[in-house]
Amino acid sequence: MNTWSNWSGSLKFTPGKIIEPASEQELLEIVETILKNNQKIRVLGAGHSSSPLVVTDENLLSLKHFRSVDNIDKENSTAWIGAGLTVKEGGSRLLDHGLSFHNTGDVDIQYIAGAISTGTHGSGIKLKNLSSMLVGCRMACSDGQIKEFTEDQHGKEFFDALRVSLGTFGIMTQMKLKLLPAFQLIRKEWCTHIEDCLEHLVELINENRNFDFYWYPRNDLAKLRILNEPGKGLQKLAYAKCVEEKSGWAIDVLPKQRDLRFDEIEYALPLEAGPECFKEIRKIIKAKFRKIVAWRVLYRTIKADDFYLSPCFGRDTATISLHQNPGAPFEEYFRTIEAVFRSFDGRPHWGKKHNLESEEISQCYPRWNDFLEIRKKMDPRGIFINRYLQKQIFDL
């Protein structure tokens, strides 16, 4: 038996079988067997998530052999991408064709399919999450067929449900993504006191393409990350010292290279609630957790979207993330701050730690029941969900 572990090591389990099909035909045969035997299957990605979305004692599927980049359309800035490519790999391959993702997260090791399915995002108040790129896909469905879906043919409502669907509609083998012509960015990192950052926060968010900041609880300093196309955005900050500058293609400049791993909780808040929520969190961490927290706190912003289970549904969003070293205690720290997030109408990131169950989560999303209805039509026998999704999230 092969024990599987996620990126941080906080999730470990032994699936009944790990399957690695090399083609869509092999995948179809696997789905047919699962249907025949009344089994379930979950698809694993790069393992960056720290919520139990893929935990199963049945079938665990890897799509690592699905690595194509096809049907490049430079005129319309679209391409079909294999589900087994990471954000880093896909970005590099697309750059060869003069195309680019509009944004990436803080790291780029995730599988693109997993990043899309969980609402992964970068930062930038005019930029939506990575799920917004999805305009088509090929998917192994619960009737044992591989079907092609496009927004033009299947409609906005279906795709608003599909874009953040946690892998519960079927098994995507390829995705048609709406991209941008390749572009360059300049990233500048600035150090300052957190009070100076908060005083200028609105300007920093609104005047730059990408902006986020890390707060360091032990010394109350902040590192500001500002990214703009050459000649655009804020060029100087009188209240901060520039400590690093990097320029190049967006796919190389947006993510940070990280060797250290961590466990994480993140909540998405209404944009206007972000500063007050952060100030409350800051007080609690300094009073109660300052000595045990070895990691910084990350603050980002994202544009609103219409995707039924997106944490950014219906509102411009600020996200706040807490991190802790792998193996270090995080439960009390995360639970305490989670209560603050909830008091500000926060929604948890699907791929990170949280303690909410169906009754609370369903109240976060106005289109929750619409999502469940579409999901049931796509997977009436429930073969694409595990116990965690069935009981704790969907209450089925």
VENKA-V574216 format. One record per run of one state. SS is the DSSP state (@ for helix, = for strand, . for the rest). FROM is the first residue (numbers start at 1). TO is the last residue. If there is no record, write none. Layout:
[[SS:FROM:TO] [SS:FROM:TO]]
//
This chain:
[[.:1:2] [=:3:5] [.:6:11] [=:12:14] [.:15:16] [=:17:19] [.:20:23] [@:24:36] [.:37:40] [=:41:44] [.:45:58] [=:59:62] [.:63:68] [=:69:73] [.:74:77] [=:78:82] [.:83:85] [=:86:86] [@:87:95] [.:96:98] [=:99:100] [.:101:110] [=:111:111] [@:112:117] [.:118:123] [=:124:124] [.:125:129] [@:130:133] [=:134:140] [.:141:145] [=:146:150] [@:151:154] [.:155:155] [@:156:162] [.:163:170] [=:171:178] [.:179:179] [=:180:181] [.:182:183] [=:184:193] [@:194:199] [.:200:200] [@:201:206] [.:207:209] [=:210:216] [.:217:220] [=:221:228] [.:229:240] [=:241:249] [@:250:253] [.:254:261] [=:262:270] [@:271:289] [.:290:296] [=:297:302] [.:303:304] [=:305:305] [.:306:312] [=:313:313] [.:314:316] [=:317:325] [.:326:330] [@:331:343] [.:344:346] [=:347:348] [.:349:357] [@:358:362] [.:363:367] [@:368:378] [.:379:386] [@:387:393] [.:394:396]]
//
